[in-house]
């Protein structure tokens, strides 16, 4: 109603400058703790719905900076973006910052155009599972471990037991299924521009420039310059974010639930989660 009235106002009062909403998708995917909200569908749902509901917006922009993480959450976010884009008939522009690798690249595939910095890290199209083996640790510590199960495979890949060939083969079969799904997504979204490089789906990663040559992204560009070039120099960007809880306003990145005493009790788990996330970033030199 307000926009219709503006058409009858004189001069600048009648001008409606175009606005492109921007949703930031940053962090390791699916890795959350009571002290830090990870990147998941539940954490970005509100922001995505708000951004795509702005009817006057010519497009929705997503800035991505993620080394990957949960393939399930990556896929859920990808699907939700595409659902909202189709329902609201919006173009989706993806802008990669430092890295869009593994699950981060899976989310980037939701873009109609993927633009990167020349030094962005792109790719890592593969699946990994890592852990440690402690088969001799308990003996050295003089500890006897007791495990009781009602399923013969319930302790598959137990880090305190020797590896079993059949267990490893089962894990690899699961990884293969997920990898094939990832490959199908890439081909479905980018098949018309992909190169036939033999290493494309090997898990390797490249700079933004090389990724453009491989067809993994569309070009080199930054958010503000691209928006102005495509939609006019007067186009503004509007950052869209989810609502923060009361404590979250004072503790950036916090995801506190329950009492502070309960949160304090989970600090060790939060520390381990942070180390795991840091290892993901470190893989790409970040």
N, C-alpha and C positions, 0 to 999 in steps of 0.2 A: 504494500500500500504506500509506504513512504517513498519507494523508488518511483512509483507512478506519479506521485505529487511533485517530485523533483523536476519532472519534465516541464512543468508549468512555471518553475521558478526562474528568475532572470540570472544571467551571467554564471558565475562560479557556483552559485547556490544550486543550480540545476545540474551541475556536473557530478557524475558518479564514476570515480576512478576505479578501474578494474583491480580486483584483489585476488591473489593466488594463495590459498592456504598451504602451509608447510607443516608436515608432521616429521618429527625427528625420530628415527629408529636406531638407537645406539646401544652397544653393549653385547656381551655374550648372550646367546639365546637359550632361554630356559633355565638359566642359573640364577636362582633367587634365594634370598635368606631373609630372616626377620629384620635385618639391618639394611638390606638393599634389594630393591625390586629389579628382577631380571627382565630381559626382553622376552615377552610372551604375548599371546593373543589377548589375554585378560588385561595386561598392562597397557596395551595400545588400542584396544577396542573403542573406548570412548573418544579418543582423539581422532581416530580414523572416521568414525561415524559423523563427528562434528564437522570435519574437514569436507567430506563428500556431500554433506547436507547444505552447503553454501551454494544456493542455486545460481547466483550471479557469477560464480567463479568459472573461468574458462578451462581450468585444469586444477589438479591437485598435485603438489610436489612432495616428494619424500626424500629426505636426506638419510643416507644409510652409512653407518660406521660400525661394522660388526665382523669379528673373526669367525663367527659360526657358533655351533652349539647343537641344541636339540633339533633333529630333523623333523620331528613331529610338530613342534612349535613353529619352526620355519615354514613348513607346509601350510599350517593353519593360518598364519599371517598372510602368506601369499594368496591363499584362496579367498580370504576375507577382503583383501584389497581388490581382487578381480571382481568379486561379487558386488561390492559397493560401486566400483567403476562402471559396471554394466547397468546396475540399477539406476544410477544417477547420470549415466551417459557422460562421464567425465574422462578426459585424457589424463593419464598418469605419467608424470615425469620423475625419474629417479636420478638423484645426484649422489654419487659415491664420494665419501671423504677419504679417510686413510685406507680403509679396507672394506671390501665386500667379498668375503671368502666363505666357501663351504655353505652353511646355512644362510650366511649374510648375502651370498650371491643368489641363493634360491629365492630369497625375498625380493632381491633386485629384479628378478625375472618378471615380477608383476608390473613393471614399468613398460609403457608403450615406447618410451625412449629412455636409454640408460646413458647418462653422461658422467664422465669421470675427470679427475685431475690427472695430468700426465704421470704423476708418481703414485697414484692410487694402486693398491694391490688387489687384483681380481683373480678369481678362479677357485682352485682347490676343490674341484668337482669330484668328490670321493667320500668315503665313509671310513672312520677310524674308531677303534676301541683300544684303550690302553689301560694298563694296570701294573701291579707288581706281584712277584711271587715271594712268599715268606716260608717256604717249605722247611727251612732249617732253623728259622728264627726261634720257634717255640722250644726245640730241642736244646738250643744253646741257653735259653732262658730258664730251662727246667720247668716248663709249663706243659701240662697235659690238656689237650683240647678235646672236648666232647660235643659231638653234633648228632642230633637225632632227627630223622626226617620220615615222612610217610610217602615219599616219592623218590625213586632211585636217581632221578636227575635234578633233585631239588638243590643240590650243592654243586651244580655245574659251574666250572671255572672258579672254584674255591681257591682264593689266593694262598691258603695255608695247606693246600694239597698239590701233589704233582699234577702237571698238565695231562689231560686225556685227549688222545687224538680225535676221538669222535666228538668231544665237546668243542674243540677248535674248529672242526669241519662244520658243525652246526652254527657256530657264531659267524663263520665266513659266509655261510649260505644266507644268513639274515642280512649281512652287510651287502652281499651281492644284490639281493632284492631291493634294498633301499637305494643302492647305487644306480641300478637300472631305472628306478622311478625318477631319480634325479636327472639322469641322462635324457629320459623321455621328456621331462619338463623343459630342459634346455632346447632340445630339438623342436618341440612344439612351439615354443615362444620365439626361437631365434633361428630355426632351421633354414630360412631363406637367405641368411647372411653368414652362417657359420662356415669356417674353413674346414678342410679335411685333415688338419694337423693330427698326427697319430697320438700326440700327447694331450689332446684337448680334454679328455675325460680321465686322465691318469692321476689326478690329484695335484698336479703342478699348478703354480700360480704365477701371474705375470704383472708387469706394470700396466698402467692405464693405456699407454700408447700401444703396447704389444697386444693387449686385450682387444683394442679397437681393430687391429689388423686381423685378429683371429675371429672377429665377429661376435665376441662375447659382449661387447658394448657398442653403442652407436657413435660416440664421439667424445671429444674433449670439451668441457665446458663447466662453468660454475653456476650456482643457483641464480644469483641476482642478475648477472649479465644475460643469461639465457632467457630469463623471464621477461626482461625488458625488450630483448630482441624479438621475441615471439609475440608478445602481447602489448607492446607499446612502452615507451619510456616512462610513462606516468603510472605504470602498473606497480602496485605495492604487494609485498609479501606479508603474510600474517601467520605467525607461529601458533600452532594449535597443540595444546597439551592437556593431559588428563588432570582431574582434580586431585590435589594433595590432601592427605590427612592432616590434622592439626599439627602433630609432631613433625610431620614431613616438611612443614614450612620452615622449621628451625633447624632440621637436620637434612640437608639436601641429599637425595638418593635414598632416604630411609623408607622402610616399609614395615614400620613397627606395628605389631599386633599384640593385643593383650597388655599386661602390665610391663613396666620397665624391668621388674624382677625376672619375668619370664623371658624377656628379650635378652637380658644379661646372661641367662643360662644357655643361650644359643650362640654366644659369641665364638666359642671354639669352632662350631660348625660353619659360622659365617667366615671365619678366618680361612678354613679349608676351601670354602667356595671361592673366596677371593684369590687364593693361590692357584686354584684350577683355572679361573678366568684369566689370571695373569699369564699362565702358561700358554693359553690360546693366543693372546696378543703377541707374546714373545716369539712365537713361531714365525711371525711376519715382521720381526724386528721392531715392534712397537711397544 
